[in-house]
Structures are given as structure tokens and as C-alpha cells.
Amino acid sequence: MKKAIFTLSLIFLGLVSVWAQEQFPSQIWHKGNIYGSDGQNFSGLIKYDLENNLVQLKSESIITFTASNVSNFEIYDEIFGGVRTFYSLPFSLNGDYETPIFFEVLTQGNDIALLCREYIATDSRSMGSYGAMGMNPFWGPQTMIGYRLAFNYFFFKDGKIQKYSLKKKDLFDYLTGHDQEIDLFMRKNRLEHDKRGDLLRITAYYNELNKN
């Protein structure tokens, strides 16, 4: 019995250790460029903090910039793969007054742009698949707390930034004038209305339709 408990403890500690070592894009340094609002440009290793709207540059020392003194910055993200671009744009996050904050630009055209802001969300996962740990009659279903990368999406249209509710109806309210084409495009390519890569493809397709 003691040996079984010890083995289960090691499994649990191993899982927690692996989960704790998970790194998100905002937690590591990326090669990139920062373009200041005063026209100065900087290159080096970059780390960003969207929660506090900060971006750091590491070269000979570490310099911290705010969204107020940065026009935009770009990084090469080895986790996502490819170049990601962030712009400082005025927006009211809490319903008060607008301040410069960072948005990632996923795709843009003449009519509309899809923006997003990532954040690290708490994720409680059941451990029911680990046998006895998930079936303890005294403690009930076992869970452990982890973290996952999540996104808030925004559309920039008619000079305004509006948060997307992740409802399909609202998506069509933003992408007006091509309902049938977009619906067919989504069904044909099995695209969802609330996933990052799918939203990017849908919005890019809408902008292509408006070119014709």
C-alpha cells in the first residue's frame, strides 16, 4: 500500500513539474524590432507584457517601453512560428477613457482588421484518467490547476475597435455584404467562428472578397 501511494505521489509531482515548466510566448525572449513613437528604431531580444502594456528590449542592458512611447513592434515567434506584429492603439479596456494599449494584428485589409490580445488563463483539468487518484471516494474527482493561452479578439472597422463576443451572429454583423460566400467558405473548410487560425482565414477571405 505504501509503495502504491509513493508511486502515485511521484506521478503527481512529475505532472505538476512538467506543467509548471510550460512556457508561453510572453514569458520568453524573441528576436525582433521596436519602433518608437519618436521615430527611433531598436533591434534585439524582445519580451512583451500585454497585461501591463509593456515591451522590453535586451541588448547590452534591458530597456522597458510602454505602449505610450511605442508605435509598433514585431517579433519572430518560434512557438507560433513566423513574424507577429503588435501596434499601440487607443482603446478603453475598463470603460473609462482611452489609453494606448498593444494589439496583435492577425490580418488586415481595406475594410476591416482582426486584432487580438492574448492572456494566460487558469485551467482546471480533471485527473480522472489517472486511476485511483481520480476515483477517491473520500475526496471526489481530483483536479489540478494549470494554465493555458487564451485570446480576446477585436475588429477594427470604420475607425473603431470593437471587442468580438465570439458569437457567430456577431461575426456576420462585422463581415457584412458577403453572408452566403463566407458561410460557404466556413463550411467547405470546416472553420469555426471562435478559433484564432480560423478567424484569421475568415477575415482574410472577407477582405479578398471586398477587393473584387
Backbone bond lengths (Angstrom), bond angles and torsions (degrees), N, CA, C in turn:
res aa  C-N    CA-C-N  psi(-1)  N-CA   C-N-CA  omega(-1)  CA-C   N-CA-C  phi
1 M - - - 1.459 - - 1.536 110.85 -
2 K 1.378 115.27 -47.35 1.464 119.29 179.94 1.523 110.87 -60.82
3 K 1.350 115.58 -38.80 1.463 119.84 -179.87 1.518 110.77 -64.26
4 A 1.348 117.10 -39.54 1.467 121.25 -179.97 1.521 110.46 -65.40
5 I 1.351 115.65 -43.36 1.470 119.46 179.53 1.519 110.24 -63.29
6 F 1.340 116.13 -41.61 1.463 120.29 179.72 1.529 111.18 -62.65
7 T 1.345 115.96 -41.69 1.469 120.75 179.42 1.518 111.03 -63.64
8 L 1.348 116.69 -44.28 1.455 120.73 178.50 1.518 111.16 -62.87
9 S 1.330 117.29 -37.42 1.457 121.57 178.88 1.520 110.72 -63.71
10 L 1.328 116.12 -41.20 1.462 119.93 178.42 1.525 111.18 -64.25
11 I 1.341 117.18 -40.83 1.465 121.29 178.53 1.522 109.87 -61.59
12 F 1.335 115.63 -45.86 1.463 120.20 -178.54 1.527 111.09 -62.38
13 L 1.348 116.50 -46.82 1.458 120.57 -179.74 1.523 111.07 -63.37
14 G 1.327 115.98 -36.32 1.465 119.61 177.73 1.504 111.63 -64.29
15 L 1.359 116.37 -42.47 1.460 120.50 179.39 1.516 111.28 -64.28
16 V 1.338 116.16 -43.81 1.461 120.00 179.44 1.519 110.33 -63.14
17 S 1.339 116.15 -39.79 1.461 120.28 -179.28 1.516 111.33 -63.33
18 V 1.344 116.80 -45.33 1.460 120.81 179.20 1.520 110.84 -62.66
19 W 1.346 115.87 -43.41 1.458 120.16 -178.55 1.523 110.82 -65.16
20 A 1.356 115.97 -39.63 1.457 120.02 -177.70 1.519 111.69 -67.00
21 Q 1.351 116.52 -24.82 1.455 120.13 -178.15 1.526 112.23 -85.02
22 E 1.299 117.92 -5.13 1.453 120.95 -179.97 1.519 109.71 -63.96
23 Q 1.317 116.12 130.36 1.449 120.46 -178.26 1.516 110.08 -113.83
24 F 1.313 115.47 143.35 1.449 122.06 179.02 1.525 109.01 -106.16
25 P 1.337 117.12 159.57 1.471 119.86 -176.52 1.525 114.41 -53.70
26 S 1.332 117.79 -34.77 1.461 120.42 -178.15 1.525 112.78 -75.32
27 Q 1.330 117.29 -7.37 1.463 120.86 -176.35 1.525 113.42 -100.69
28 I 1.319 117.35 -0.35 1.460 120.01 -178.55 1.532 109.94 -125.63
29 W 1.322 115.18 165.23 1.467 121.42 179.80 1.529 109.73 -90.05
30 H 1.327 115.44 137.83 1.464 122.09 -180.00 1.527 109.50 -123.71
31 K 1.304 116.69 149.19 1.466 119.72 170.66 1.523 108.23 -70.24
32 G 1.329 117.01 138.50 1.455 117.81 -179.37 1.507 113.85 -178.70
33 N 1.323 114.46 -168.72 1.468 122.35 -177.25 1.523 109.80 -136.56
34 I 1.325 114.98 145.05 1.459 121.99 175.21 1.525 108.21 -119.68
35 Y 1.334 115.74 131.08 1.449 121.25 -180.00 1.533 108.47 -112.15
36 G 1.324 115.97 110.70 1.448 120.66 -176.27 1.513 112.77 -73.85
37 S 1.318 116.45 155.49 1.463 120.84 178.30 1.520 111.75 -69.24
38 D 1.344 116.74 -14.52 1.469 120.62 178.18 1.518 112.50 -94.08
39 G 1.348 116.57 5.66 1.461 120.45 177.91 1.517 114.43 96.09
40 Q 1.328 118.55 -7.66 1.460 120.46 178.70 1.527 110.53 -79.30
41 N 1.336 115.64 144.30 1.457 121.53 179.00 1.522 110.05 -118.92
42 F 1.334 116.34 144.98 1.456 121.68 -178.83 1.526 109.39 -135.01
43 S 1.327 116.27 141.13 1.461 121.64 177.84 1.521 109.25 -126.60
44 G 1.312 116.07 146.63 1.457 120.64 179.14 1.512 110.53 158.78
45 L 1.316 116.54 -153.78 1.459 121.52 176.17 1.523 108.86 -89.79
46 I 1.345 115.47 135.09 1.462 121.11 -172.16 1.518 110.51 -126.08
47 K 1.331 115.00 138.41 1.459 121.72 171.99 1.532 107.14 -129.40
48 Y 1.333 116.84 135.60 1.457 119.87 -176.51 1.523 111.57 -117.09
49 D 1.328 115.28 155.21 1.461 123.38 179.81 1.521 106.96 -137.05
50 L 1.330 116.74 95.17 1.463 120.29 -176.43 1.522 111.98 -73.17
51 E 1.319 117.53 -26.86 1.459 119.74 179.92 1.525 111.03 -62.44
52 N 1.340 115.70 -40.12 1.461 120.48 -179.86 1.522 112.69 -105.02
53 N 1.356 116.66 3.37 1.463 122.63 179.13 1.520 112.18 54.79
54 L 1.335 113.56 53.11 1.457 121.88 177.95 1.523 109.41 -124.80
55 V 1.325 116.08 152.68 1.461 121.44 172.25 1.527 106.68 -138.95
56 Q 1.335 115.81 135.22 1.461 120.93 -177.51 1.518 110.63 -112.61
57 L 1.325 115.07 145.63 1.456 122.78 177.22 1.513 108.30 -118.30
58 K 1.335 116.38 127.16 1.459 120.74 177.05 1.514 109.27 -114.38
59 S 1.312 116.26 113.72 1.457 121.77 172.70 1.524 106.53 -128.99
60 E 1.338 118.20 -101.36 1.458 120.07 173.43 1.524 110.28 -77.90
61 S 1.319 116.75 -28.92 1.456 123.20 175.77 1.528 107.67 -143.08
62 I 1.318 117.54 -179.18 1.465 120.89 178.96 1.526 108.92 -104.53
63 I 1.338 115.65 124.19 1.463 122.31 179.03 1.526 107.65 -114.57
64 T 1.321 116.66 133.86 1.459 122.19 179.98 1.527 110.47 -106.45
65 F 1.331 115.49 130.61 1.461 122.20 177.60 1.528 108.80 -115.63
66 T 1.307 116.17 151.01 1.460 121.29 173.23 1.524 109.09 -104.86
67 A 1.325 116.20 167.64 1.461 120.35 178.27 1.531 111.41 -64.58
68 S 1.325 117.01 -17.84 1.468 120.78 -179.37 1.521 112.34 -74.78
69 N 1.347 117.35 -27.99 1.464 118.66 -179.10 1.520 113.64 -113.66
70 V 1.341 116.25 18.06 1.469 121.40 175.69 1.525 109.21 -124.28
71 S 1.324 115.81 132.45 1.465 120.49 174.69 1.525 109.81 -79.33
72 N 1.323 115.76 -50.79 1.457 121.69 177.29 1.517 109.42 -163.88
73 F 1.316 116.18 164.13 1.463 121.00 173.05 1.514 109.24 -144.34
74 E 1.320 114.89 158.08 1.462 120.42 -179.30 1.516 108.98 -136.83
75 I 1.319 115.03 146.76 1.455 120.48 179.96 1.519 109.52 -134.04
76 Y 1.335 115.27 155.25 1.463 119.46 167.27 1.518 106.61 -98.18
77 D 1.311 116.38 112.82 1.460 122.61 -173.78 1.522 109.16 -99.64
78 E 1.325 116.05 111.07 1.466 120.17 -179.81 1.518 111.85 -75.10
79 I 1.345 117.68 -19.60 1.463 120.19 178.40 1.526 109.69 -75.60
80 F 1.346 116.90 -52.38 1.463 120.74 178.18 1.527 110.96 -78.15
81 G 1.315 116.25 -32.94 1.454 121.16 -176.36 1.511 110.59 87.84
82 G 1.319 117.00 118.33 1.453 121.00 177.72 1.522 113.14 101.52
83 V 1.330 114.12 178.25 1.460 121.46 -177.61 1.526 109.81 -86.87
84 R 1.327 116.55 134.76 1.457 122.74 176.25 1.526 108.05 -118.56
85 T 1.333 115.87 137.04 1.466 121.33 -175.76 1.520 110.65 -118.74
86 F 1.308 116.05 134.96 1.464 123.19 -179.45 1.532 109.41 -124.04
87 Y 1.326 116.38 136.20 1.458 121.57 178.38 1.530 109.92 -118.54
88 S 1.309 115.17 147.88 1.457 121.34 173.16 1.526 108.13 -90.69
89 L 1.344 115.84 118.55 1.463 120.94 -176.14 1.530 109.65 -134.13
90 P 1.331 117.20 146.46 1.475 119.34 179.78 1.529 111.23 -73.76
91 F 1.326 115.04 131.12 1.464 120.08 -178.77 1.526 108.64 -160.72
92 S 1.323 115.73 150.07 1.455 121.15 176.99 1.519 109.15 -102.58
93 L 1.327 117.02 108.41 1.459 121.22 -179.39 1.523 112.51 -78.31
94 N 1.336 116.78 -31.50 1.461 119.95 -174.25 1.521 112.97 -111.41
95 G 1.330 117.47 10.45 1.450 120.12 177.25 1.511 114.79 86.91
96 D 1.336 118.06 1.50 1.459 120.70 179.44 1.526 110.25 -91.23
97 Y 1.316 116.99 -112.25 1.456 119.63 179.78 1.526 110.22 -107.83
98 E 1.315 116.07 159.69 1.452 121.50 -177.24 1.530 111.10 -77.67
99 T 1.318 114.90 139.07 1.461 121.98 173.91 1.527 107.86 -136.09
100 P 1.329 118.46 157.01 1.471 119.73 178.07 1.532 110.99 -67.15
101 I 1.316 116.46 128.18 1.462 121.70 174.50 1.522 108.77 -136.39
102 F 1.319 115.96 162.29 1.461 120.58 -177.09 1.533 111.17 -89.78
103 F 1.330 114.65 133.27 1.457 122.76 172.01 1.521 108.55 -124.34
104 E 1.318 116.59 138.36 1.459 119.65 170.21 1.527 108.27 -84.39
105 V 1.324 116.43 133.62 1.461 121.37 178.10 1.529 107.97 -94.17
106 L 1.334 116.26 113.71 1.459 120.50 -179.49 1.524 111.53 -84.36
107 T 1.322 116.59 -42.96 1.465 121.44 175.84 1.518 108.08 -162.20
108 Q 1.341 115.93 149.85 1.454 119.26 -179.68 1.518 110.47 -146.92
109 G 1.320 114.63 152.03 1.454 121.46 177.39 1.516 108.92 -142.31
110 N 1.330 116.28 -164.77 1.458 120.13 -178.91 1.521 112.17 -71.63
111 D 1.332 117.23 -26.59 1.469 120.64 -173.60 1.516 114.58 -103.49
112 I 1.321 116.52 -34.24 1.462 118.46 -173.05 1.524 110.01 -154.56
113 A 1.323 115.71 150.28 1.460 121.70 175.04 1.526 108.80 -127.52
114 L 1.314 115.75 143.80 1.458 121.68 176.19 1.520 108.54 -102.26
115 L 1.323 115.49 120.67 1.457 121.97 -179.39 1.529 109.50 -115.18
116 C 1.317 116.33 162.49 1.463 118.49 173.98 1.520 110.29 -153.21
117 R 1.314 114.26 160.27 1.459 123.07 173.43 1.526 107.48 -132.13
118 E 1.306 116.77 119.86 1.459 120.52 -179.19 1.520 110.56 -85.31
119 Y 1.320 115.63 156.99 1.460 121.38 173.72 1.515 108.24 -153.68
120 I 1.323 115.61 162.02 1.455 121.25 -179.84 1.520 108.05 -98.97
121 A 1.325 116.22 116.30 1.459 121.64 -176.08 1.526 110.53 -102.40
122 T 1.326 115.44 150.52 1.464 121.15 175.05 1.515 109.33 -74.37
123 D 1.318 116.02 138.76 1.465 120.96 -177.05 1.525 108.97 -134.24
124 S 1.321 117.02 113.00 1.470 121.56 177.76 1.526 108.56 -95.24
125 R 1.295 116.06 119.30 1.466 120.14 -177.58 1.523 110.45 -115.11
126 S 1.320 115.27 138.66 1.462 120.11 178.73 1.516 110.32 -72.02
127 M 1.325 115.59 143.88 1.462 120.85 176.58 1.517 110.81 -105.75
128 G 1.333 115.92 24.08 1.455 120.44 -178.39 1.506 113.53 -59.85
129 S 1.324 118.02 -25.05 1.464 120.63 -178.05 1.520 112.73 -76.89
130 Y 1.360 116.68 -4.76 1.454 118.88 -179.02 1.526 111.66 -100.11
131 G 1.326 115.14 40.43 1.458 121.04 169.81 1.514 113.32 64.08
132 A 1.349 115.79 -124.53 1.461 121.91 -172.86 1.518 112.52 -58.18
133 M 1.325 117.40 -31.78 1.456 119.58 -179.23 1.521 111.20 -63.03
134 G 1.319 116.08 -30.14 1.457 119.03 -177.31 1.515 113.35 -92.17
135 M 1.339 118.30 -4.10 1.456 120.94 -174.21 1.524 111.93 -123.49
136 N 1.322 118.31 21.23 1.455 121.30 -178.73 1.525 110.27 -64.57
137 P 1.341 119.77 116.58 1.472 121.69 -175.38 1.520 113.13 -68.61
138 F 1.335 117.08 -19.51 1.466 120.07 -178.17 1.527 111.97 -86.09
139 W 1.321 116.27 -34.41 1.458 119.85 -173.44 1.520 112.96 -107.73
140 G 1.320 118.71 -11.69 1.459 120.49 -179.61 1.519 111.66 79.39
141 P 1.352 117.56 -168.79 1.469 121.40 -179.16 1.524 111.08 -59.00
142 Q 1.307 116.05 133.62 1.459 121.06 -178.28 1.535 109.94 -92.84
143 T 1.310 115.57 140.67 1.467 121.00 176.67 1.516 108.59 -134.04
144 M 1.330 115.40 161.42 1.459 119.04 170.27 1.523 107.47 -136.21
145 I 1.325 114.88 149.33 1.452 120.94 -174.13 1.522 109.49 -90.33
146 G 1.314 115.92 127.32 1.451 121.48 175.07 1.510 109.17 -129.91
147 Y 1.307 115.84 -165.76 1.457 121.05 -178.16 1.520 109.12 -138.33
148 R 1.320 115.33 150.89 1.456 120.77 178.56 1.531 109.11 -140.26
149 L 1.315 115.09 157.21 1.456 120.57 178.14 1.526 109.06 -84.35
150 A 1.327 116.74 128.49 1.465 122.04 -179.51 1.525 109.10 -130.24
151 F 1.333 115.42 166.73 1.462 119.64 -174.67 1.522 111.10 -138.87
152 N 1.326 115.04 143.30 1.455 122.36 163.89 1.519 107.26 -105.51
153 Y 1.330 116.12 135.63 1.466 120.68 -176.90 1.522 110.49 -110.80
154 F 1.331 114.55 150.06 1.454 121.75 -178.47 1.531 108.60 -140.09
155 F 1.327 115.35 148.16 1.452 120.53 172.87 1.528 108.84 -111.71
156 F 1.316 115.44 133.07 1.471 121.05 174.02 1.527 107.03 -103.36
157 K 1.320 115.49 110.91 1.461 120.85 -175.74 1.529 109.03 -147.68
158 D 1.329 115.54 139.13 1.474 121.55 179.64 1.522 111.52 54.62
159 G 1.328 115.65 37.55 1.458 120.61 176.25 1.509 115.16 76.29
160 K 1.346 118.20 9.81 1.454 121.76 -178.00 1.523 110.68 -127.03
161 I 1.332 115.42 146.21 1.462 121.93 173.69 1.521 108.31 -101.60
162 Q 1.333 115.87 123.91 1.459 120.44 -178.97 1.526 109.71 -127.77
163 K 1.331 115.89 134.47 1.456 120.36 179.97 1.523 110.43 -73.32
164 Y 1.322 115.61 135.06 1.461 122.20 -179.65 1.525 109.48 -86.78
165 S 1.303 117.00 130.49 1.470 123.51 -175.48 1.525 113.75 -78.37
166 L 1.326 117.78 -8.05 1.466 124.47 -175.04 1.523 112.51 70.78
167 K 1.337 116.88 17.80 1.456 121.32 174.05 1.522 108.97 -97.79
168 K 1.337 115.84 135.73 1.453 120.21 -175.74 1.526 111.97 -60.33
169 K 1.329 116.59 -37.89 1.461 120.93 179.27 1.533 110.74 -58.99
170 D 1.338 116.09 -42.38 1.456 120.23 -179.23 1.529 111.19 -68.88
171 L 1.319 117.22 -32.06 1.461 120.13 176.97 1.528 110.33 -60.01
172 F 1.330 116.62 -44.46 1.462 120.22 179.68 1.528 111.57 -70.49
173 D 1.328 117.68 -24.07 1.460 120.14 175.18 1.529 111.18 -68.66
174 Y 1.331 116.40 -31.00 1.464 120.23 176.89 1.531 111.10 -79.93
175 L 1.326 115.93 -42.28 1.470 120.94 -176.32 1.526 109.15 -95.53
176 T 1.300 115.54 70.39 1.469 121.08 -173.11 1.521 112.05 -82.08
177 G 1.339 113.85 154.08 1.462 120.13 171.49 1.505 115.93 94.19
178 H 1.344 118.00 -10.49 1.473 120.58 -177.60 1.525 110.05 -138.94
179 D 1.312 117.29 42.20 1.471 120.84 -174.44 1.521 112.65 -57.34
180 Q 1.327 117.33 -47.51 1.462 120.48 -176.31 1.522 111.25 -66.24
181 E 1.336 116.12 -43.35 1.470 119.53 -179.16 1.521 111.54 -63.81
182 I 1.324 116.45 -42.69 1.460 120.24 -178.49 1.524 110.70 -69.68
183 D 1.320 117.43 -41.41 1.462 120.67 178.49 1.521 110.61 -60.55
184 L 1.335 117.10 -43.85 1.460 121.38 178.28 1.524 111.04 -64.64
185 F 1.333 116.27 -41.62 1.468 121.57 179.63 1.531 110.51 -61.70
186 M 1.321 117.01 -41.52 1.460 121.17 179.53 1.519 111.91 -66.95
187 R 1.348 116.46 -43.88 1.466 119.79 -178.77 1.529 110.92 -69.03
188 K 1.316 116.48 -40.39 1.464 121.13 -178.41 1.531 111.29 -64.02
189 N 1.337 116.21 -38.53 1.463 120.71 -176.69 1.535 113.18 -101.48
190 R 1.347 115.68 6.38 1.463 122.11 178.26 1.530 111.22 53.69
191 L 1.315 115.27 51.57 1.455 121.74 -178.20 1.524 110.56 -97.32
192 E 1.319 115.90 141.32 1.454 122.28 177.99 1.527 109.64 -97.86
193 H 1.326 116.09 155.45 1.457 120.77 -176.92 1.524 113.19 -87.74
194 D 1.345 117.60 0.33 1.458 119.85 -174.26 1.532 113.22 -133.35
195 K 1.340 117.26 21.25 1.454 120.97 178.71 1.524 110.03 -116.26
196 R 1.324 115.72 141.90 1.455 122.08 -172.83 1.529 113.75 -52.91
197 G 1.332 116.96 -57.59 1.452 120.45 -177.53 1.517 112.71 -64.48
198 D 1.329 116.93 -36.97 1.461 121.42 -179.72 1.527 111.00 -69.20
199 L 1.333 116.74 -43.14 1.465 120.52 178.20 1.523 111.05 -61.14
200 L 1.325 115.75 -39.38 1.465 120.48 177.90 1.530 110.51 -60.17
201 R 1.325 116.86 -47.48 1.470 120.95 -178.91 1.521 111.60 -64.59
202 I 1.337 116.18 -40.81 1.468 120.30 -178.82 1.525 110.80 -64.72
203 T 1.333 116.30 -45.73 1.464 120.42 -178.98 1.518 111.29 -67.13
204 A 1.323 116.82 -40.31 1.471 120.32 177.82 1.526 110.48 -63.06
205 Y 1.318 117.13 -39.34 1.459 121.26 178.00 1.530 110.67 -64.61
206 Y 1.335 116.79 -41.16 1.449 121.02 177.60 1.526 111.08 -60.36
207 N 1.313 117.06 -43.32 1.466 120.34 178.86 1.531 111.83 -65.62
208 E 1.331 116.59 -33.46 1.475 120.11 175.94 1.525 110.44 -66.39
209 L 1.341 116.25 -41.09 1.471 120.15 178.47 1.522 111.37 -60.47
210 N 1.329 116.37 -36.15 1.461 120.18 -177.87 1.520 113.24 -77.40
211 K 1.322 116.73 -10.29 1.470 120.12 175.09 1.517 110.86 -76.15
212 N 1.324 115.70 -27.79 1.483 120.69 -175.00 1.520 111.67 -83.34
